[in-house]
Amino acid sequence: MREVRYDSCYHTAQEVRCADYIVGMRGVGDVILELKGSDLDHAVSQVQATLAEWRSDPIRFESIACLIVFGSRIPRITTRSVVLEREFFQDNRALLWIRESGAEKFKFRTLLGKSDAS
């Protein structure tokens, strides 16, 4: 497993919004991770910009998904989150997961839309 601190470390261009981390598992894929307290629209733009850059990076793994985790309780946006996730997939051909709790456990295969048999 690898962890890349993407924002301001691996990716140093200040004029581009970036996600916080990219975590990856060889043979499974990469997950672009944004940790956010609020401002869902900003978080989506950060992971979208990071996805565009990461797709051309030579160290990336083949499959890429995106995850936004809110550290604080966000207003009831369940319907909006579902719409954003669907639109993100249509625009970027990558899965986006928006979750309210950092206590949830995430599995690489699930985030990347893969079954345990694949």
Buried (B, 14 or more C-beta within 10 A) or exposed (E): EEEBEBBEEBBEEEEEBBBBBBBBBEEBBBBBBBBBEEEBEEBBBBBBBBBEBBEEBEEBBEBBBBBBBBEEEBEEBEEBBEEBBEEBBEEBEBBBBBBBEEEEEBEBBBBBBBEEEE
